[in-house]
Amino acid sequence: MGSTLTTWSNMLKARYTKEKVQNLTEADRPLLSMLRKDTEQQGSSLEIPLIHVNPQGIAGSGISRAQTSQTSLVAKKFSATCGDYFGSVYIGDKVIKASRGNPGAFLENKVAETDGLHEQMSDNLAIYAWGNGGGALGKRASISTNIVTLAEPADTLNFEEGMFVVASANDGSDASHALRAGAGTTVASVQRDAGTVTLVSAAAITDFANADFVFRAGDFFGDTGVVVMKGVQAFVPSANPTTTLWGMTRTGDPQRLAGCRVASADYSAKTIDERIRVLGSYMSGRYKTPGATAGFLHPEDWTTLETVMGARGIRPLADQNTKFGFMKIDVVMGGRVVSIYPDRYCPKGTFFALRLQNWWLSSMGPLLSPMEEDGLVLLRAADSMEYEYRLVSYPILACNAPGYNGRVPLTG
């Protein structure tokens, strides 16, 4: 049978099974893989209730005192909105015609492009799942003509040759933040060992300055209102929050409503494992949490922990309870054993302790799926002699108990 649009669509559908997409989306992305998935989201928003304060009508001097002191349970809620994220790759009309004799064989030559689109979008979702909702990928420390040195060399992971980027003086997490003027520019190359990103024309970003944040064009929140995903750092920020998240004011009890943090005086001059244990003791003690069930570190930080624990005879193991057998180190935190995983999308320099039962990824349909409402996976491009393969995601990262989670810096 000759190659047709329907033939190609059917082959793509057969290739991108649920299992195949899960492997492309979650392999090498521990947090994204371990989060519970709810693909039945209805409507564009999700109400996430949480109990803030229990009733306080309690007294030892008699029931009358308890009655006069009584208060009702206090509940709050996040009103979260589904993000919008889209991906596209083109297949030329000539390709369709050239494959009419053996479309299956030719498809194998195009797999790298369609697989690559899945993987790149999954990378971006994994980055934003750890982010604060602003969409920043890195921070400029200095520049030499078009060569940008990033403040954190590990952030070169977030950049790829050919990306179109823009910049802002702020991280994009607040609606008052704005982009620099100018058209933006393309990433010409990435020097990961040097921690630098070379741009085609840094001058295309007006007033681009040291300490500016860099973004993938189209992913900046700020005053544009574009939401891909409010990530872990939106729910558990580095400092007590002063702004709302999904309509919730969190200043009344910032630990209960925005996660556990440690005073710098209590972790400075301590080793990585000591800082992790201090956080665990805070969480189990003064913050009155059930305790974390998993910890996450950037791989470079995880290796530091592995070296420290290895000197004490504690070795990493493959966690067979995870789909992809992620490596872990078991550490005692606040009187309980917590497995700590390396995740390359986790921000370097910070340890995160999460109670995974209270987190999930909600989405309208699968987290990542082709646009095929008309029955065709390949669509005719509107403005060229090509066909288009599109992916879409409508995600919400949800947490119904931010106070059961915590973070601690590993430097300073």
C-alpha positions as CSV (number, residue, x, y, z in Angstrom):
1,M,0.0,0.0,0.0
2,G,1.3,3.5,-0.8
3,S,2.2,5.9,1.9
4,T,-0.7,8.2,2.9
5,L,-1.3,10.7,5.8
6,T,-3.6,8.1,7.4
7,T,-0.9,5.4,7.1
8,W,1.7,7.6,8.8
9,S,-0.7,8.6,11.5
10,N,-1.5,4.9,12.2
11,M,2.1,4.0,12.5
12,L,2.8,6.9,14.8
13,K,-0.1,5.9,17.0
14,A,1.2,2.3,17.1
15,R,4.7,3.5,18.1
16,Y,3.6,6.0,20.8
17,T,1.8,3.6,23.1
18,K,1.2,4.5,26.8
19,E,4.2,2.5,27.8
20,K,6.5,4.1,25.2
21,V,5.4,7.6,26.1
22,Q,5.9,6.9,29.8
23,N,9.5,5.7,29.1
24,L,10.2,8.8,27.0
25,T,8.7,11.1,29.6
26,E,9.8,9.7,32.9
27,A,13.1,7.8,32.5
28,D,16.0,9.8,34.1
29,R,13.5,12.1,35.6
30,P,13.0,10.8,39.2
31,L,10.5,13.4,40.5
32,L,8.4,13.4,37.4
33,S,8.3,9.6,37.5
34,M,7.5,9.2,41.2
35,L,4.7,11.7,41.3
36,R,1.2,10.2,41.2
37,K,-0.6,11.0,38.0
38,D,-4.2,12.1,37.7
39,T,-5.1,12.4,34.0
40,E,-8.8,12.9,34.6
41,Q,-8.7,16.6,35.3
42,Q,-12.0,18.2,34.3
43,G,-12.2,21.9,33.6
44,S,-9.3,24.4,33.5
45,S,-8.8,24.7,37.2
46,L,-8.3,22.5,40.3
47,E,-9.4,23.3,43.8
48,I,-6.8,22.0,46.3
49,P,-8.1,22.2,49.9
50,L,-5.9,21.9,53.0
51,I,-6.5,22.1,56.7
52,H,-4.6,25.1,58.2
53,V,-5.6,25.0,61.9
54,N,-7.5,22.4,64.0
55,P,-10.3,23.5,66.4
56,Q,-8.8,25.2,69.6
57,G,-11.7,24.8,72.1
58,I,-9.7,22.9,74.7
59,A,-9.1,23.6,78.4
60,G,-8.2,21.8,81.6
61,S,-10.2,24.1,83.9
62,G,-13.6,22.9,82.7
63,I,-15.9,22.6,79.8
64,S,-17.0,26.3,80.1
65,R,-13.5,27.5,79.4
66,A,-13.2,25.1,76.5
67,Q,-16.5,26.5,75.2
68,T,-15.5,30.1,75.5
69,S,-12.2,29.3,73.8
70,Q,-13.7,27.3,71.0
71,T,-12.7,27.9,67.4
72,S,-13.7,26.1,64.2
73,L,-11.3,24.2,61.9
74,V,-9.6,26.7,59.5
75,A,-9.3,25.5,56.0
76,K,-7.6,27.2,53.0
77,K,-7.4,26.2,49.3
78,F,-5.3,26.7,46.2
79,S,-7.3,27.4,43.1
80,A,-4.8,26.1,40.5
81,T,-5.0,26.6,36.8
82,C,-3.9,24.1,34.2
83,G,-0.8,25.1,32.3
84,D,-0.5,25.1,28.6
85,Y,2.5,23.6,26.8
86,F,2.9,22.8,23.2
87,G,5.5,21.2,20.9
88,S,5.8,20.9,17.2
89,V,8.1,19.2,14.6
90,Y,7.6,19.2,10.8
91,I,7.8,16.4,8.2
92,G,8.0,17.5,4.7
93,D,5.5,16.6,1.9
94,K,8.5,15.2,0.0
95,V,9.2,12.8,2.9
96,I,5.6,11.4,2.7
97,K,5.9,10.9,-1.1
98,A,9.4,9.4,-0.9
99,S,8.2,6.8,1.6
100,R,5.2,5.5,-0.5
101,G,7.0,2.2,-1.2
102,N,8.0,1.4,2.4
103,P,6.6,3.9,4.9
104,G,7.6,1.7,7.8
105,A,11.3,1.8,6.9
106,F,11.3,5.5,6.3
107,L,9.5,6.1,9.6
108,E,12.4,4.6,11.4
109,N,14.6,7.4,9.9
110,K,12.2,10.0,11.3
111,V,11.9,8.5,14.8
112,A,14.7,10.6,16.2
113,E,12.8,13.7,15.5
114,T,9.4,12.6,17.0
115,D,11.1,10.9,19.9
116,G,13.3,14.0,20.4
117,L,10.3,16.2,20.6
118,H,8.8,14.0,23.4
119,E,12.1,14.0,25.3
120,Q,12.7,17.8,25.0
121,M,9.2,18.6,26.2
122,S,9.6,16.1,29.0
123,D,12.9,17.8,30.0
124,N,11.2,21.1,30.1
125,L,8.3,19.7,32.2
126,A,10.9,18.2,34.6
127,I,12.7,21.6,34.9
128,Y,9.5,23.4,35.6
129,A,8.3,20.8,38.1
130,W,11.2,21.9,40.3
131,G,10.8,25.6,39.5
132,N,9.0,28.5,41.1
133,G,6.6,29.1,38.2
134,G,8.5,32.0,36.7
135,G,10.2,29.9,34.0
136,A,13.8,31.0,34.5
137,L,16.5,28.6,33.2
138,G,19.6,30.3,34.4
139,K,21.1,33.5,35.7
140,R,23.8,35.6,33.9
141,A,26.9,36.2,36.0
142,S,29.0,37.9,33.3
143,I,29.3,38.2,29.6
144,S,32.1,38.6,27.0
145,T,30.5,39.8,23.7
146,N,28.0,36.9,23.2
147,I,29.4,34.4,25.6
148,V,27.3,34.3,28.8
149,T,28.7,32.8,31.9
150,L,26.0,31.4,34.1
151,A,25.9,32.0,37.9
152,E,25.5,28.3,38.3
153,P,27.4,26.2,35.7
154,A,25.1,23.2,36.3
155,D,22.2,25.3,34.7
156,T,23.8,24.7,31.3
157,L,21.7,21.5,31.4
158,N,18.6,23.7,30.7
159,F,20.0,25.2,27.4
160,E,20.2,23.7,23.9
161,E,21.6,24.9,20.6
162,G,18.9,26.5,18.6
163,M,16.8,27.6,21.6
164,F,15.3,31.1,21.3
165,V,15.8,33.0,24.5
166,V,14.7,36.2,26.2
167,A,15.7,37.8,29.5
168,S,14.4,39.7,32.5
169,A,15.9,41.5,35.5
170,N,13.7,39.2,37.7
171,D,13.0,35.5,37.8
172,G,9.5,35.8,36.4
173,S,7.7,34.4,39.5
174,D,5.7,37.5,40.2
175,A,3.1,39.2,38.0
176,S,5.0,42.5,38.3
177,H,8.1,41.1,36.6
178,A,8.7,42.1,33.0
179,L,10.9,41.0,30.1
180,R,13.7,43.1,28.7
181,A,12.8,44.8,25.5
182,G,14.2,43.5,22.2
183,A,13.5,40.6,20.0
184,G,15.5,38.0,21.9
185,T,18.1,35.8,20.4
186,T,19.1,32.2,19.6
187,V,21.5,30.0,21.5
188,A,24.5,29.3,19.1
189,S,26.3,26.8,21.4
190,V,26.6,25.6,24.9
191,Q,29.9,25.0,26.7
192,R,28.8,22.8,29.6
193,D,32.2,22.3,31.1
194,A,32.8,26.0,31.2
195,G,29.3,26.9,32.4
196,T,28.8,29.2,29.4
197,V,26.1,29.7,26.8
198,T,27.0,31.5,23.5
199,L,24.3,33.6,22.0
200,V,23.9,34.6,18.3
201,S,23.4,38.2,19.4
202,A,23.3,39.3,23.0
203,A,22.6,42.8,21.8
204,A,19.2,41.7,20.6
205,I,18.2,41.8,24.2
206,T,17.9,45.4,25.2
207,D,19.8,46.4,28.4
208,F,20.8,42.8,29.0
209,A,22.8,42.9,32.3
210,N,24.6,40.8,34.8
211,A,22.2,39.1,37.3
212,D,19.5,39.0,34.6
213,F,17.6,35.7,34.3
214,V,17.3,33.9,31.0
215,F,14.1,32.1,29.7
216,R,13.0,30.0,26.8
217,A,10.9,32.4,24.7
218,G,7.2,31.8,25.4
219,D,7.8,30.3,28.9
220,F,8.1,33.5,30.9
221,F,5.3,34.1,33.5
222,G,5.7,37.6,35.0
223,D,3.4,40.1,33.4
224,T,2.5,37.9,30.5
225,G,0.5,35.4,32.6
226,V,1.9,32.4,30.8
227,V,1.7,29.4,33.1
228,V,3.5,26.1,32.2
229,M,3.7,24.8,35.8
230,K,4.0,26.1,39.3
231,G,6.7,23.8,40.6
232,V,8.1,22.6,43.9
233,Q,9.8,25.9,44.7
234,A,6.5,27.8,44.3
235,F,5.0,25.6,47.1
236,V,8.2,25.5,49.1
237,P,10.1,28.7,48.4
238,S,13.6,29.6,49.8
239,A,12.2,32.2,52.2
240,N,8.9,32.9,53.9
241,P,6.5,34.0,51.1
242,T,5.1,37.5,50.9
243,T,3.0,36.9,47.8
244,T,0.0,34.7,47.1
245,L,0.1,31.3,45.3
246,W,-2.9,30.2,43.4
247,G,-5.0,32.7,45.3
248,M,-3.8,31.7,48.8
249,T,-2.2,34.2,51.2
250,R,0.5,32.2,53.2
251,T,1.8,34.8,55.6
252,G,-0.3,33.7,58.6
253,D,1.7,30.5,59.1
254,P,4.4,30.4,56.4
255,Q,5.9,27.1,57.5
256,R,2.5,25.3,57.6
257,L,1.4,26.9,54.3
258,A,4.8,27.1,52.4
259,G,7.1,24.5,53.8
260,C,9.9,24.1,56.4
261,R,13.1,26.0,56.3
262,V,16.1,26.1,58.7
263,A,17.6,29.3,60.2
264,S,21.1,29.9,58.7
265,A,22.6,29.9,62.2
266,D,21.5,26.3,62.6
267,Y,23.1,24.9,59.4
268,S,26.1,27.1,58.7
269,A,29.5,25.4,59.1
270,K,27.7,22.0,59.0
271,T,28.4,19.2,56.5
272,I,25.9,18.1,53.9
273,D,24.6,15.2,55.9
274,E,24.3,17.3,59.1
275,R,22.3,19.9,57.2
276,I,19.9,17.2,56.0
277,R,19.5,15.9,59.5
278,V,18.9,19.3,61.0
279,L,16.1,19.9,58.5
280,G,14.6,16.5,59.4
281,S,14.7,17.3,63.1
282,Y,13.0,20.6,62.5
283,M,10.3,19.0,60.4
284,S,9.6,16.2,63.0
285,G,9.9,18.6,65.9
286,R,8.9,22.3,65.9
287,Y,7.1,22.1,62.5
288,K,5.0,19.1,63.6
289,T,5.1,17.3,60.2
290,P,4.7,13.5,59.6
291,G,8.1,13.7,58.0
292,A,9.4,13.4,54.5
293,T,9.2,10.1,52.5
294,A,11.8,11.1,49.9
295,G,14.7,13.5,49.5
296,F,16.2,15.0,46.3
297,L,19.5,16.4,45.4
298,H,21.3,17.5,42.2
299,P,23.6,14.7,41.1
300,E,26.7,16.7,41.9
301,D,25.4,17.3,45.5
302,W,24.3,13.7,45.7
303,T,27.8,12.5,44.9
304,T,29.1,14.7,47.8
305,L,26.6,13.0,50.1
306,E,27.5,9.6,48.7
307,T,31.2,10.2,49.5
308,V,30.4,11.3,53.1
309,M,28.0,8.3,53.7
310,G,30.4,5.9,52.0
311,A,33.1,6.7,54.5
312,R,30.7,5.4,57.2
313,G,30.0,2.2,55.3
314,I,26.6,3.3,53.8
315,R,26.4,2.5,50.1
316,P,23.8,3.6,47.5
317,L,21.3,1.1,46.3
318,A,18.9,0.8,43.3
319,D,15.4,1.4,44.5
320,Q,13.4,-1.5,43.0
321,N,10.2,0.1,44.2
322,T,10.6,2.8,41.5
323,K,9.8,2.0,37.8
324,F,13.2,2.8,36.6
325,G,15.3,1.6,39.5
326,F,16.6,5.0,40.5
327,M,19.6,5.0,42.8
328,K,19.1,6.1,46.4
329,I,21.0,6.6,49.7
330,D,19.1,5.9,52.9
331,V,19.6,8.6,55.6
332,V,18.0,9.0,59.0
333,M,16.0,12.3,59.2
334,G,14.0,13.2,62.2
335,G,13.8,9.7,63.5
336,R,12.9,8.0,60.3
337,V,14.8,6.5,57.3
338,V,14.4,8.6,54.2
339,S,15.6,7.6,50.7
340,I,17.5,10.4,48.9
341,Y,17.6,10.4,45.1
342,P,19.7,12.2,42.5
343,D,17.7,14.3,40.1
344,R,19.5,16.4,37.5
345,Y,16.6,18.8,37.3
346,C,16.7,19.5,41.0
347,P,18.4,22.9,41.6
348,K,22.0,22.5,42.6
349,G,22.9,23.7,46.1
350,T,19.6,22.8,47.8
351,F,18.3,19.7,49.5
352,F,14.5,19.1,49.2
353,A,12.6,16.8,51.6
354,L,9.2,15.9,50.2
355,R,6.3,13.8,51.5
356,L,5.2,12.4,48.1
357,Q,1.8,11.3,49.3
358,N,0.8,14.9,49.3
359,W,1.9,15.7,45.8
360,W,0.5,14.7,42.4
361,L,0.5,15.8,38.8
362,S,-2.9,16.5,37.5
363,S,-3.6,17.0,33.7
364,M,-6.4,17.1,31.2
365,G,-5.6,13.7,29.6
366,P,-2.1,12.2,29.6
367,L,0.7,14.4,30.8
368,L,2.1,14.5,27.3
369,S,0.2,13.4,24.2
370,P,-0.2,14.1,20.5
371,M,-2.9,16.4,19.3
372,E,-5.3,14.0,17.5
373,E,-8.8,15.1,18.2
374,D,-9.5,14.9,14.4
375,G,-8.2,11.3,14.3
376,L,-4.9,12.2,12.6
377,V,-1.6,12.4,14.5
378,L,-0.1,14.3,11.5
379,L,-1.7,17.6,10.6
380,R,-1.4,19.7,7.5
381,A,0.7,22.8,8.2
382,A,-1.1,26.0,7.5
383,D,1.6,27.9,5.8
384,S,4.0,25.4,4.1
385,M,4.2,22.2,2.1
386,E,4.8,20.2,5.2
387,Y,3.0,18.1,7.8
388,E,3.2,18.8,11.5
389,Y,3.5,16.4,14.5
390,R,2.2,18.2,17.6
391,L,2.4,17.4,21.3
392,V,0.4,19.1,24.0
393,S,0.4,19.1,27.8
394,Y,-2.1,20.7,30.3
395,P,-0.4,20.1,33.6
396,I,-0.9,21.1,37.2
397,L,1.6,20.2,40.0
398,A,-0.6,19.9,43.1
399,C,0.3,19.8,46.8
400,N,-2.3,19.6,49.6
401,A,0.1,20.0,52.5
402,P,3.1,22.2,51.7
403,G,4.0,22.3,55.4
404,Y,4.9,18.6,55.2
405,N,7.9,19.4,53.0
406,G,11.1,21.3,53.5
407,R,14.4,22.5,52.1
408,V,17.9,23.5,53.3
409,P,20.8,25.2,51.4
410,L,24.0,23.2,51.1
411,T,26.3,26.2,51.0
412,G,26.7,29.3,53.1
